[in-house]
Amino acid sequence: MKRSVVFLCIGFIMFFISACGNEGEFDVKNLSTSPLKAGESYYIVLPLSWTGSEKAILKSVELLEDGSPITSESGITYTFYAGDKDKKTGVYRREEIGSVEKVEGVEIGDEGTLVMETIMTDVKPDEKRKLRIRYTVNGQDREQIVSSGTVENLETSTP
């Protein structure tokens, strides 16, 4: 009997710790894209979801390659924006994208969109390419590395 009570207490404590430690996570849905023309400006709209019960406030989104921030020397110049959660996903030119806002300070409740403005030169797919999302939940700074097939499969067409 004592053993059952001890295991029950330990189980409850572990459940409580895991429930408090999991404040949510981001997921970026994949979007299939064709190779993009090198040197052209594109806007890639990606659906973003958040599983937390409290809203997350975005601080920044950046591309990583092998865990380090991507620089323009890698052939990808980019800026991330946030868009309306009802914005249709896809690849657009500037005149087709509509309004976007800077990522910093945008609240995500359950769904939103990330809009990546990019110009690329000689880019090949790379499964080591990831997104790093920095955000705040309940006043606590957080960071999450997110895999996205869309980001991993970015490439430019050969002339």
C-alpha positions, 0 to 999 in steps of 0.5 A, spaced: 500 500 500 505 504 501 509 503 495 502 504 491 502 511 494 509 513 493 508 511 486 502 515 485 505 521 488 511 520 484 507 520 478 503 526 479 509 530 481 512 528 474 505 529 470 505 536 474 512 538 472 511 536 464 505 539 464 508 546 467 514 545 462 510 544 456 508 551 454 507 550 447 511 549 440 510 552 433 509 548 427 511 550 420 507 547 415 510 545 408 509 548 402 511 545 395 515 550 391 518 549 384 525 552 383 525 559 384 529 564 379 535 566 381 536 574 383 528 575 383 524 577 389 519 572 392 514 572 398 513 565 400 507 565 405 507 559 410 502 557 415 504 557 422 501 554 428 502 554 436 500 549 440 500 553 447 494 555 451 497 562 452 499 566 446 506 567 444 509 573 442 514 573 436 521 576 437 525 574 431 525 568 425 531 566 422 534 561 417 539 557 420 544 552 416 548 547 420 545 551 427 548 557 424 545 563 422 545 563 414 548 569 411 548 572 404 554 568 402 550 562 402 546 565 396 539 567 400 538 574 403 531 574 407 527 577 411 521 574 415 514 578 416 507 576 419 501 576 415 494 575 417 492 567 418 487 567 413 493 569 408 493 564 402 499 560 402 504 560 396 509 564 392 508 571 390 511 577 387 511 583 391 504 586 388 501 580 389 502 579 397 498 584 400 500 587 407 505 584 412 508 586 418 514 586 422 515 579 426 517 582 432 511 583 437 506 579 433 502 575 437 500 568 435 494 564 439 493 558 435 494 560 427 498 565 423 502 566 417 510 567 416 512 571 410 519 570 407 521 575 403 527 572 399 532 573 393 536 567 392 542 566 388 545 558 386 541 555 392 540 547 392 536 543 397 539 542 404 536 538 409 540 542 415 537 548 413 532 550 419 528 556 422 529 559 429 523 562 432 525 566 438 519 568 442 516 570 449 510 566 453 508 568 460 514 573 460 519 568 459 524 568 453 524 562 449 527 559 442 525 553 438 528 550 432 523 548 427 524 543 421 520 545 415 521 541 408 519 548 404 525 551 407 530 545 406 528 544 399 529 552 397 533 552 390 534 556 384 533 554 377 539 553 373 539 558 367 
